[in-house]
Amino acid sequence: MRIAHLLLLVCLVALTTGCLVSEQIGGPIGHGNSLRPGDDVAIHFDTEFNRILMFGRSALLVVVAAWIFHSWGARAGSILVGGGILVAAGWFFVKGYSTLAGYRVEVAESGLTLKVPPELDEQIPWQNVEGLELEGWGYARIGGSMQYSPLGGATQAALELPDWETMKVLVTGGNAFVIDLSKLSIEHRQIFAKALIKRADLVEQ
């Protein structure tokens, strides 16, 4: 019975692997019919809650492994199970820390910041952003600026966006950066994309 409870505990801890919660700084949507961004936005994971979750999860697994070694002794089974749990504790910590300390996407007046571990770390000036692709939706510069309706309202582009997990930013020279946004909530994906579209003066193709 104790083994069943132990396995259940390990499974519950493993389920918290993807539970780091993204945090937003700033509000990019603007007000009324304004096409200009309001406050620019940064989205990251470096919060007190995520630190507690990351350290607590790995610490709990280490305690479980220590209990196995203490209770079962130096048996092949205890070494195999306890060692596997210790490896999992280390893997969860490394994976969580890379996201917590390294993940940041930011729309600011100075440019676009893309830091998505382990591969992407870029600072892109707005004049170099040529377009954006979101799983079937395309945005690019048309005439160099956003389009206004005759009544002063916003164009339909960027007002409603689909659910997606990757974003491709097209830059001058024919290059592109693919951003993994699967760690972000759907709401934060939408906020980040809308801010980028407005700041870079993109319209729907």
FISE-723804 format. One record per atom (N, C-alpha, C, CB): residue in one letter; x, y, z. Coordinates in steps of 0.05 Angstrom, whole numbers, plus 5000, padded with zeros to 4 digits. Each point is the difference from the previous one (the first is absolute). Glycine has a CB too. Layout:
BEGIN
NODE/a/X/Y/Z
...
//
This chain:
BEGIN
NODE/m/5017/4976/5000
NODE/m/4983/5024/5000
NODE/m/5017/5025/5000
NODE/m/4964/4975/5024
NODE/r/5058/5024/4992
NODE/r/5018/5024/5001
NODE/r/5013/5005/4973
NODE/r/5008/4991/5048
NODE/i/4998/4987/4937
NODE/i/5012/5003/4974
NODE/i/4981/5013/4980
NODE/i/5028/4959/5009
NODE/a/4946/5033/4993
NODE/a/4980/5013/4982
NODE/a/4997/5029/5006
NODE/a/4976/4957/4998
NODE/h/5024/5051/5028
NODE/h/4999/5028/5007
NODE/h/5025/5015/4990
NODE/h/4972/4988/5040
NODE/l/5050/4999/4962
NODE/l/5025/5012/4991
NODE/l/5000/5006/4970
NODE/l/5024/4976/5037
NODE/l/4967/5004/4948
NODE/l/4999/5003/4971
NODE/l/4980/5022/4993
NODE/l/5012/4952/4994
NODE/l/4966/5049/5021
NODE/l/4980/5021/4994
NODE/l/5011/5028/5006
NODE/l/4964/4968/5011
NODE/l/5052/5034/5010
NODE/l/5013/5025/5007
NODE/l/5019/5009/4979
NODE/l/4995/4989/5048
NODE/v/5022/4993/4942
NODE/v/5019/5006/4979
NODE/v/4986/5009/4975
NODE/v/5032/4967/5019
NODE/c/4946/5019/4974
NODE/c/4985/5008/4976
NODE/c/4988/5028/5002
NODE/c/4990/4951/4992
NODE/l/4999/5055/5032
NODE/l/4989/5026/5005
NODE/l/5021/5022/4998
NODE/l/4965/4980/5029
NODE/v/5059/5015/4981
NODE/v/5022/5019/4998
NODE/v/5008/5004/4971
NODE/v/5016/4987/5046
NODE/a/4985/4991/4939
NODE/a/5007/5001/4972
NODE/a/4980/5017/4984
NODE/a/5023/4955/5004
NODE/l/4952/5044/5004
NODE/l/4979/5015/4986
NODE/l/5004/5030/5003
NODE/l/4969/4962/5007
NODE/t/5046/5046/5013
NODE/t/5005/5029/5004
NODE/t/5022/5011/4982
NODE/t/4984/4995/5047
NODE/t/5027/4988/4936
NODE/t/5023/5008/4983
NODE/t/4992/5024/4983
NODE/t/5016/4953/4998
NODE/g/4961/5048/4991
NODE/g/4992/5022/4983
NODE/g/4984/5021/5014
NODE/g/5000/4969/4963
NODE/c/5002/5033/5063
NODE/c/4983/5019/5015
NODE/c/5012/5027/5006
NODE/c/4980/4960/5020
NODE/l/5044/5046/4969
NODE/l/5010/5027/5003
NODE/l/4981/5020/4987
NODE/l/5048/4982/5001
NODE/v/4947/5039/5012
NODE/v/4979/5019/4991
NODE/v/5014/5025/4989
NODE/v/4967/4982/5034
NODE/s/5026/5026/4942
NODE/s/5012/5024/4988
NODE/s/4989/5025/5013
NODE/s/5006/4976/4957
NODE/e/5011/5045/5045
NODE/e/4994/5025/5012
NODE/e/5002/5022/4980
NODE/e/5016/4984/5045
NODE/q/4966/5035/4955
NODE/q/4999/5022/4981
NODE/q/5007/5026/5014
NODE/q/4966/4976/4973
NODE/i/5051/5040/5013
NODE/i/5007/5027/5009
NODE/i/4990/5019/4978
NODE/i/5040/4985/5028
NODE/g/4943/5034/4979
NODE/g/4990/5019/4980
NODE/g/4974/4991/4988
NODE/g/5047/5014/4991
NODE/g/4940/5005/4995
NODE/g/4975/4994/4987
NODE/g/5000/5012/4972
NODE/g/4977/4998/5044
NODE/p/5024/4985/4935
NODE/p/5005/5010/4973
NODE/p/4976/5007/4983
NODE/p/5041/4974/5003
NODE/i/4935/5022/5007
NODE/i/4977/5000/4983
NODE/i/4992/5028/4991
NODE/i/4984/4958/5022
NODE/g/5022/5062/4994
NODE/g/4992/5027/4993
NODE/g/4972/5006/5010
NODE/g/5031/4999/4960
NODE/h/4958/5023/5031
NODE/h/4973/5008/5010
NODE/h/4982/5007/4976
NODE/h/5020/5016/5044
NODE/g/4955/4977/4958
NODE/g/4981/5007/4979
NODE/g/5008/4991/4973
NODE/g/4988/5039/5027
NODE/n/5011/4979/4953
NODE/n/5007/4993/4973
NODE/n/5029/5006/4993
NODE/n/4953/5008/4988
NODE/s/5064/4997/5032
NODE/s/5027/5007/4995
NODE/s/5015/4976/4988
NODE/s/4999/5033/5038
NODE/l/5017/4973/4941
NODE/l/5016/4979/4987
NODE/l/5028/4999/5013
NODE/l/4974/5006/4957
NODE/r/5032/5013/5059
NODE/r/5027/5001/5012
NODE/r/5000/4982/5025
NODE/r/5009/5047/4982
NODE/p/5013/4941/5024
NODE/p/5002/4984/5025
NODE/p/4996/5019/5024
NODE/p/5030/4966/4978
NODE/g/4959/5022/5044
NODE/g/5001/5014/5025
NODE/g/5028/4996/5012
NODE/g/4949/4994/5008
NODE/d/5052/4997/5017
NODE/d/5025/4993/5012
NODE/d/5010/4975/4986
NODE/d/4988/5020/5045
NODE/d/5038/4979/4948
NODE/d/5011/4976/4988
NODE/d/5000/4977/5019
NODE/d/5028/5028/4970
NODE/v/4976/4948/5020
NODE/v/4996/4976/5016
NODE/v/5024/4982/5001
NODE/v/4951/5003/4989
NODE/a/5054/4985/5034
NODE/a/5021/4979/5002
NODE/a/4986/4976/5015
NODE/a/5039/5034/5001
NODE/i/4967/4942/4989
NODE/i/4989/4976/5012
NODE/i/5023/4982/5008
NODE/i/4957/5004/4973
NODE/h/5043/4986/5052
NODE/h/5022/4984/5010
NODE/h/4990/4981/5021
NODE/h/5033/5037/4990
NODE/f/4985/4947/5023
NODE/f/4992/4981/5020
NODE/f/5014/5004/5026
NODE/f/4991/4968/4964
NODE/d/5025/5053/5039
NODE/d/5017/5003/5024
NODE/d/4983/5013/5022
NODE/d/5041/5005/4971
NODE/t/4943/4978/5043
NODE/t/4983/5009/5021
NODE/t/5005/4984/5026
NODE/t/4965/5015/4966
NODE/e/5026/4995/5056
NODE/e/5003/4986/5026
NODE/e/4985/4974/4999
NODE/e/5005/5043/5024
NODE/f/4971/4957/4965
NODE/f/4984/4975/4999
NODE/f/5014/4978/4984
NODE/f/4958/5028/5003
NODE/n/5054/4980/4974
NODE/n/5013/4980/4984
NODE/n/5026/4990/5013
NODE/n/4982/5022/4960
NODE/r/5031/4995/5055
NODE/r/5024/4991/5015
NODE/r/4992/4980/5022
NODE/r/5023/5044/4991
NODE/i/4956/4962/5023
NODE/i/4991/4981/5021
NODE/i/4992/4973/4987
NODE/i/4984/5039/5028
NODE/l/5001/4963/4950
NODE/l/4992/4975/4987
NODE/l/5024/4984/4990
NODE/l/4957/5023/4986
NODE/m/5062/4990/5002
NODE/m/5023/4986/4988
NODE/m/5017/4987/5021
NODE/m/5000/5033/4963
NODE/f/5007/4983/5058
NODE/f/5017/4989/5022
NODE/f/4985/4979/5016
NODE/f/5025/5044/5002
NODE/g/4949/4962/5004
NODE/g/4984/4981/5016
NODE/g/4996/4974/4986
NODE/g/4978/5039/5020
NODE/r/5018/4961/4954
NODE/r/4996/4975/4985
NODE/r/5024/4983/5001
NODE/r/4968/5024/4970
NODE/s/5056/4987/5025
NODE/s/5024/4984/5000
NODE/s/5007/4991/5028
NODE/s/5016/5025/4960
NODE/a/4980/4993/5060
NODE/a/5006/4993/5028
NODE/a/4983/4976/5009
NODE/a/5013/5048/5009
NODE/l/4961/4953/4983
NODE/l/4982/4978/5008
NODE/l/5009/4974/4987
NODE/l/4963/5032/5004
NODE/l/5046/4968/4972
NODE/l/5010/4976/4987
NODE/l/5025/4990/5013
NODE/l/4980/5015/4957
NODE/v/5038/5003/5052
NODE/v/5024/4991/5014
NODE/v/4992/4987/5026
NODE/v/5027/5037/4979
NODE/v/4954/4974/5036
NODE/v/4991/4988/5025
NODE/v/4988/4973/4995
NODE/v/4990/5045/5018
NODE/v/4995/4951/4961
NODE/v/4988/4974/4993
NODE/v/5023/4980/4994
NODE/v/4958/5022/4981
NODE/a/5062/4986/5004
NODE/a/5023/4983/4994
NODE/a/5015/4992/5025
NODE/a/5004/5021/4955
NODE/a/5000/4998/5063
NODE/a/5013/4995/5026
NODE/a/4984/4980/5017
NODE/a/5021/5045/4999
NODE/w/4953/4958/5001
NODE/w/4983/4982/5015
NODE/w/5002/4971/4988
NODE/w/4968/5038/5011
NODE/i/5033/4960/4963
NODE/i/5003/4974/4987
NODE/i/5027/4987/5009
NODE/i/4972/5015/4961
NODE/f/5049/5000/5037
NODE/f/5026/4989/5008
NODE/f/5000/4991/5029
NODE/f/5023/5029/4966
NODE/h/4965/4987/5052
NODE/h/4999/4994/5028
NODE/h/4983/4976/5007
NODE/h/5007/5049/5009
NODE/s/4970/4950/4977
NODE/s/4981/4978/5007
NODE/s/5006/4974/4987
NODE/s/4966/5035/5004
NODE/w/5045/4965/4971
NODE/w/5004/4976/4985
NODE/w/5029/4989/5003
NODE/w/4964/5015/4968
NODE/g/5054/5003/5042
NODE/g/5027/4991/5002
NODE/g/5015/5000/4973
NODE/g/4987/4972/5039
NODE/a/5037/5017/4961
NODE/a/5016/5000/4976
NODE/a/4993/4976/4982
NODE/a/5037/5022/5026
NODE/r/4939/4978/4965
NODE/r/4991/4979/4982
NODE/r/5001/5011/4971
NODE/r/4970/4980/5036
NODE/a/5030/5001/4946
NODE/a/5000/5008/4971
NODE/a/4975/5016/4993
NODE/a/5028/4959/4989
NODE/g/4949/5033/5022
NODE/g/4975/5014/4994
NODE/g/5000/5029/5011
NODE/g/4977/4956/5001
NODE/s/5033/5047/5024
NODE/s/5000/5027/5012
NODE/s/5020/5018/4985
NODE/s/4988/4980/5044
NODE/i/5035/5009/4947
NODE/i/5019/5016/4985
NODE/i/4988/5009/4974
NODE/i/5038/4976/5022
NODE/l/4949/5005/4965
NODE/l/4988/5006/4973
NODE/l/4978/5021/5003
NODE/l/5011/4953/4985
NODE/v/4970/5042/5034
NODE/v/4977/5019/5002
NODE/v/5009/5026/5012
NODE/v/4970/4961/5006
NODE/g/5045/5038/5016
NODE/g/5010/5025/5012
NODE/g/5018/5016/4982
NODE/g/4996/4978/5044
NODE/g/5022/5008/4942
NODE/g/5017/5014/4981
NODE/g/4985/5013/4978
NODE/g/5036/4968/5011
NODE/g/4943/5018/4979
NODE/g/4984/5011/4979
NODE/g/4985/5025/5009
NODE/g/4994/4955/4981
NODE/i/4997/5045/5044
NODE/i/4986/5024/5011
NODE/i/5019/5023/5003
NODE/i/4967/4970/5023
NODE/l/5058/5024/4985
NODE/l/5020/5022/5003
NODE/l/5006/5012/4973
NODE/l/5019/4977/5040
NODE/v/4983/5006/4939
NODE/v/5005/5010/4973
NODE/v/4977/5018/4991
NODE/v/5027/4958/4989
NODE/a/4948/5033/5017
NODE/a/4977/5016/4993
NODE/a/5000/5027/5015
NODE/a/4974/4957/4992
NODE/a/5034/5042/5033
NODE/a/5001/5025/5016
NODE/a/5020/5020/4987
NODE/a/4989/4975/5042
NODE/g/5034/5015/4950
NODE/g/5020/5017/4987
NODE/g/4990/5010/4973
NODE/g/5036/4975/5023
NODE/w/4951/5007/4961
NODE/w/4990/5008/4974
NODE/w/4979/5021/5002
NODE/w/5010/4955/4983
NODE/f/4971/5041/5036
NODE/f/4978/5020/5003
NODE/f/5012/5027/5009
NODE/f/4968/4964/5013
NODE/f/5053/5036/5004
NODE/f/5011/5025/5009
NODE/f/5014/5015/4977
NODE/f/5007/4979/5046
NODE/v/5009/5006/4938
NODE/v/5015/5013/4978
NODE/v/4980/5011/4980
NODE/v/5039/4968/5007
NODE/k/4941/5016/4986
NODE/k/4980/5009/4980
NODE/k/4985/5024/5010
NODE/k/4996/4953/4983
NODE/g/4995/5046/5043
NODE/g/4985/5022/5011
NODE/g/5017/5025/5003
NODE/g/4972/4968/5024
NODE/y/5053/5029/4984
NODE/y/5017/5024/5004
NODE/y/5007/5014/4973
NODE/y/5019/4978/5041
NODE/s/4984/5006/4938
NODE/s/5006/5012/4974
NODE/s/4976/5017/4991
NODE/s/5030/4962/4988
NODE/t/4946/5029/5018
NODE/t/4977/5016/4993
NODE/t/4997/5024/5018
NODE/t/4977/4959/4983
NODE/l/5027/5037/5043
NODE/l/4996/5021/5020
NODE/l/5020/5023/4995
NODE/l/4983/4966/5033
NODE/a/5042/5027/4963
NODE/a/5021/5020/4999
NODE/a/5005/5010/4971
NODE/a/5021/4979/5039
NODE/g/4972/5005/4941
NODE/g/5008/5007/4973
NODE/g/4978/5009/4981
NODE/g/5035/4969/5007
NODE/y/4939/5024/4999
NODE/y/4978/5005/4981
NODE/y/4990/5029/5004
NODE/y/4987/4951/5000
NODE/r/5013/5064/4979
NODE/r/4989/5027/5000
NODE/r/4994/5009/4972
NODE/r/5026/5011/5042
NODE/v/4950/4997/4953
NODE/v/4993/5012/4974
NODE/v/4989/5028/5007
NODE/v/4989/4955/4977
NODE/e/5021/5065/5008
NODE/e/4993/5028/5008
NODE/e/4997/5018/4975
NODE/e/5026/4993/5043
NODE/v/4953/5022/4958
NODE/v/4995/5021/4980
NODE/v/5006/5027/5014
NODE/v/4965/4972/4975
NODE/a/5055/5043/5015
NODE/a/5007/5025/5012
NODE/a/5006/5020/4978
NODE/a/5018/4977/5041
NODE/e/4983/5048/4966
NODE/e/5006/5021/4980
NODE/e/5026/4995/4985
NODE/e/4974/5032/5028
NODE/s/5046/4957/4987
NODE/s/5026/4996/4988
NODE/s/5001/4976/4981
NODE/s/5019/5020/5041
NODE/g/4962/4962/4961
NODE/g/5000/4977/4983
NODE/g/4987/4975/5012
NODE/g/5041/5018/4980
NODE/l/4962/4960/5006
NODE/l/4988/4975/5008
NODE/l/5021/4982/5013
NODE/l/4966/5003/4963
NODE/t/5028/4987/5061
NODE/t/5019/4982/5014
NODE/t/4988/4972/5000
NODE/t/5016/5038/5029
NODE/l/5000/4943/4961
NODE/l/4991/4972/4999
NODE/l/5021/4983/5014
NODE/l/4976/5008/4957
NODE/k/5018/4983/5067
NODE/k/5017/4982/5015
NODE/k/4984/4975/5007
NODE/k/5028/5039/5019
NODE/v/4977/4940/4965
NODE/v/4985/4975/5004
NODE/v/5021/4977/5001
NODE/v/4958/5018/4976
NODE/p/5049/4973/5048
NODE/p/5021/4979/5002
NODE/p/4990/4974/4986
NODE/p/5016/5019/5044
NODE/p/5003/4966/4945
NODE/p/5029/5003/5002
NODE/p/5013/5015/4977
NODE/p/5000/4958/5026
NODE/e/4985/5048/4953
NODE/e/5013/5009/4975
NODE/e/4997/5030/4994
NODE/e/4992/4955/4983
NODE/l/4985/5056/5024
NODE/l/4994/5027/4990
NODE/l/5007/5022/5020
NODE/l/4963/4980/4972
NODE/d/5054/5039/5020
NODE/d/5007/5023/5016
NODE/d/5006/5023/4981
NODE/d/5019/4970/5038
NODE/e/4961/5046/4956
NODE/e/5003/5021/4980
NODE/e/4988/5026/5009
NODE/e/4998/4965/4965
NODE/q/5015/5057/5027
NODE/q/4989/5027/5002
NODE/q/4996/5011/4972
NODE/q/5024/5008/5046
NODE/i/4952/4998/4946
NODE/i/4994/5008/4973
NODE/i/4988/5028/4999
NODE/i/4992/4951/4988
NODE/p/5021/5068/4998
NODE/p/4989/5027/4997
NODE/p/4974/4998/4983
NODE/p/5046/5021/5003
NODE/w/4936/4997/5002
NODE/w/4974/4999/4986
NODE/w/5003/5004/4970
NODE/w/4979/5017/5041
NODE/q/5041/4999/4950
NODE/q/5003/5004/4971
NODE/q/5008/4974/4986
NODE/q/5012/5047/5009
NODE/n/4997/4933/5006
NODE/n/5008/4974/4988
NODE/n/4977/4980/4999
NODE/n/5046/5009/5016
NODE/v/4932/4997/4997
NODE/v/4977/4981/5000
NODE/v/4984/5004/4975
NODE/v/4999/5000/5051
NODE/e/4998/4979/4933
NODE/e/4986/5002/4975
NODE/e/4973/4986/5000
NODE/e/5044/5002/4978
NODE/g/4952/4979/5039
NODE/g/4975/4986/5000
NODE/g/4998/4981/5024
NODE/g/4998/5004/4950
NODE/l/4978/4983/5051
NODE/l/4994/4982/5022
NODE/l/4981/4978/4990
NODE/l/5007/5037/5035
NODE/e/4998/4938/4973
NODE/e/4983/4978/4992
NODE/e/4991/4985/5024
NODE/e/5023/4996/4956
NODE/l/4950/4999/5045
NODE/l/4988/4986/5023
NODE/l/4982/4978/4989
NODE/l/5002/5042/5029
NODE/e/5009/4936/4964
NODE/e/4985/4976/4992
NODE/e/4976/5007/4982
NODE/e/5014/4978/5042
NODE/g/4992/5032/4934
NODE/g/4979/5006/4981
NODE/g/4993/5029/4999
NODE/g/4983/4955/5007
NODE/w/5025/5061/5012
NODE/w/4995/5028/5000
NODE/w/5026/5014/4994
NODE/w/4962/4996/5033
NODE/g/5038/5023/4948
NODE/g/5024/5014/4993
NODE/g/4997/5030/5003
NODE/g/5011/4964/4968
NODE/y/5010/5049/5042
NODE/y/5000/5029/5004
NODE/y/5026/5011/4988
NODE/y/4971/4997/5042
NODE/a/5027/5025/4944
NODE/a/5024/5012/4988
NODE/a/4995/5030/4997
NODE/a/5012/4957/4975
NODE/r/5010/5058/5020
NODE/r/4997/5028/4995
NODE/r/4987/5006/4973
NODE/r/5041/5008/5029
NODE/i/4940/5010/4971
NODE/i/4988/5009/4975
NODE/i/5002/5031/5000
NODE/i/4968/4960/4998
NODE/g/5049/5050/4985
NODE/g/5004/5029/4999
NODE/g/5015/5011/5024
NODE/g/4958/5003/4974
NODE/g/5053/4979/5042
NODE/g/5017/5009/5022
NODE/g/4986/5008/5025
NODE/g/5030/5015/4966
NODE/s/4943/4984/5035
NODE/s/4986/5008/5024
NODE/s/4973/4986/5001
NODE/s/5024/5044/5002
NODE/m/4963/4957/5022
NODE/m/4974/4989/5003
NODE/m/4979/5015/4984
NODE/m/5013/4984/5046
NODE/q/4966/5002/4947
NODE/q/4979/5013/4984
NODE/q/4977/5009/5019
NODE/q/5012/4972/4959
NODE/y/4977/5051/5036
NODE/y/4978/5011/5015
NODE/y/4974/4998/4983
NODE/y/5031/5031/5027
NODE/s/4947/4964/4986
NODE/s/4975/5001/4986
NODE/s/4991/5029/4997
NODE/s/4987/4954/5019
NODE/p/4995/5052/4963
NODE/p/4991/5027/4996
NODE/p/4989/5013/5025
NODE/p/4990/4989/4953
NODE/l/4999/4995/5065
NODE/l/4988/5010/5025
NODE/l/5021/5001/5023
NODE/l/4956/4982/4985
NODE/g/5068/5011/5009
NODE/g/5021/5001/5021
NODE/g/5003/4975/5017
NODE/g/4992/5048/5001
NODE/g/4993/4931/4992
NODE/g/5001/4976/5016
NODE/g/5024/4982/4991
NODE/g/4950/5003/5007
NODE/a/5054/4976/5008
NODE/a/5021/4981/4994
NODE/a/4992/4982/4978
NODE/a/5016/5002/5047
NODE/t/5004/4989/4937
NODE/t/4994/4979/4981
NODE/t/4995/4974/5014
NODE/t/5029/5023/4966
NODE/q/4958/4958/5021
NODE/q/4993/4975/5013
NODE/q/5024/4984/5007
NODE/q/4957/5000/4974
NODE/a/5065/5004/5013
NODE/a/5024/4984/5005
NODE/a/5009/5003/5029
NODE/a/5014/5006/4953
NODE/a/4993/4972/5059
NODE/a/5011/4998/5027
NODE/a/4979/5004/5022
NODE/a/5042/5017/4981
NODE/l/4933/4987/5012
NODE/l/4979/5002/5021
NODE/l/4992/4973/5011
NODE/l/4984/5042/4979
NODE/e/5016/4938/5004
NODE/e/4994/4973/5009
NODE/e/5021/4981/4988
NODE/e/4951/5010/5003
NODE/l/5062/4975/5015
NODE/l/5022/4982/4991
NODE/l/4993/4972/5008
NODE/l/5034/5037/5004
NODE/p/4976/4943/4981
NODE/p/4995/4972/5006
NODE/p/5018/4990/5023
NODE/p/4986/4993/4952
NODE/d/5007/4984/5058
NODE/d/5018/4986/5019
NODE/d/5022/4987/4985
NODE/d/4962/4993/5032
NODE/w/5063/5011/4976
NODE/w/5023/4989/4986
NODE/w/5022/4996/5021
NODE/w/4987/5022/4955
NODE/e/5034/4964/5037
NODE/e/5023/4994/5018
NODE/e/5026/5011/4990
NODE/e/4975/4960/5016
NODE/t/5027/5047/4958
NODE/t/5025/5011/4990
NODE/t/4994/5025/4984
NODE/t/5020/4954/4998
NODE/m/5000/5063/5001
NODE/m/4998/5025/4985
NODE/m/5025/5003/4984
NODE/m/4971/5022/5036
NODE/k/5027/4986/4939
NODE/k/5023/5005/4983
NODE/k/5002/5030/4994
NODE/k/4996/4954/4979
NODE/v/5026/5058/5029
NODE/v/5005/5028/4995
NODE/v/5019/5002/4976
NODE/v/4993/5013/5049
NODE/l/4998/5001/4930
NODE/l/5016/5003/4976
NODE/l/5015/5027/5002
NODE/l/4967/4973/4972
NODE/v/5059/5026/5022
NODE/v/5017/5023/5002
NODE/v/5014/5006/4974
NODE/v/5007/4991/5049
NODE/t/5005/5032/4948
NODE/t/5014/5008/4976
NODE/t/5022/4980/4993
NODE/t/4989/5048/5009
NODE/g/5015/4949/4965
NODE/g/5021/4981/4991
NODE/g/4989/4972/4995
NODE/g/5033/5026/5025
NODE/g/4940/4970/4978
NODE/g/4988/4974/4995
NODE/g/5003/4981/5024
NODE/g/5009/5007/4952
NODE/n/5000/5002/5071
NODE/n/5002/4983/5023
NODE/n/4974/4999/5015
NODE/n/5049/5010/5003
NODE/a/4949/4970/5015
NODE/a/4976/4997/5016
NODE/a/5007/4987/5027
NODE/a/4971/4996/4959
NODE/f/5015/5012/5061
NODE/f/5004/4988/5027
NODE/f/4974/4987/5008
NODE/f/5035/5035/5013
NODE/v/4966/4939/4994
NODE/v/4977/4985/5009
NODE/v/5000/4999/5030
NODE/v/4999/4972/4958
NODE/i/4979/5038/5054
NODE/i/4998/5003/5029
NODE/i/4981/4978/5011
NODE/i/5010/5050/4997
NODE/d/4999/4935/5023
NODE/d/4983/4981/5013
NODE/d/4985/5014/5022
NODE/d/5032/4962/4990
NODE/l/4942/5041/5007
NODE/l/4983/5014/5019
NODE/l/4982/4981/5016
NODE/l/5001/5040/4971
NODE/s/5005/4933/5027
NODE/s/4983/4980/5012
NODE/s/5000/5002/5031
NODE/s/5008/4971/4961
NODE/k/5013/5041/5050
NODE/k/5001/5003/5029
NODE/k/4982/5022/5010
NODE/k/5047/4983/4999
NODE/l/4946/5035/4984
NODE/l/4983/5023/5008
NODE/l/4971/4992/5000
NODE/l/5034/5032/4982
NODE/s/4950/4982/5034
NODE/s/4971/4996/4999
NODE/s/4990/5011/4973
NODE/s/4996/5003/5051
NODE/i/4980/4988/4941
NODE/i/4988/5010/4976
NODE/i/4997/5031/5001
NODE/i/4976/4956/4994
NODE/e/5016/5054/5029
NODE/e/4996/5029/5003
NODE/e/5027/5015/4996
NODE/e/4962/4991/5032
NODE/h/5060/4998/4979
NODE/h/5025/5014/4996
NODE/h/5011/4998/4972
NODE/h/5010/4990/5048
NODE/r/4984/4988/4938
NODE/r/5007/4998/4972
NODE/r/4986/5022/4984
NODE/r/5007/4950/5004
NODE/q/4967/5054/5002
NODE/q/4985/5020/4986
NODE/q/5010/5028/5006
NODE/q/4960/4970/5002
NODE/i/5046/5036/5023
NODE/i/5009/5026/5008
NODE/i/5027/5006/4987
NODE/i/4976/4996/5044
NODE/f/5042/4985/4956
NODE/f/5027/5004/4988
NODE/f/4997/5005/4970
NODE/f/5021/4971/5036
NODE/a/4963/5013/4950
NODE/a/4997/5003/4971
NODE/a/4987/5027/4993
NODE/a/4996/4950/4996
NODE/k/4984/5058/5019
NODE/k/4987/5025/4994
NODE/k/5019/5024/5004
NODE/k/4956/4980/5014
NODE/a/5060/5018/5008
NODE/a/5020/5021/5005
NODE/a/5020/5002/4977
NODE/a/4993/4994/5050
NODE/l/5017/4983/4942
NODE/l/5020/4999/4978
NODE/l/4988/5011/4974
NODE/l/5021/4960/5022
NODE/i/4955/5032/4972
NODE/i/4987/5009/4975
NODE/i/4997/5031/5000
NODE/i/4976/4956/4996
NODE/k/5016/5055/5027
NODE/k/4995/5029/5001
NODE/k/5027/5015/5000
NODE/k/4958/4992/5025
NODE/r/5061/4998/4990
NODE/r/5025/5015/5002
NODE/r/5016/4999/4974
NODE/r/5001/4989/5048
NODE/a/4997/4988/4937
NODE/a/5015/4998/4975
NODE/a/4983/5010/4976
NODE/a/5024/4960/5019
NODE/d/4952/5051/4986
NODE/d/4983/5011/4978
NODE/d/4995/4979/4979
NODE/d/5018/5046/5009
NODE/l/4972/4931/5000
NODE/l/4993/4978/4981
NODE/l/4970/4999/4995
NODE/l/5040/4974/5016
NODE/v/4952/5018/4960
NODE/v/4971/4996/4995
NODE/v/4997/4973/4987
NODE/v/4992/5050/4994
NODE/e/4984/4940/5008
NODE/e/4994/4973/4990
NODE/e/5003/4999/4970
NODE/e/4968/4992/5038
NODE/q/5045/4987/4952
NODE/q/5003/4996/4971
NODE/q/4975/4989/4988
NODE/q/5049/4993/5006
//
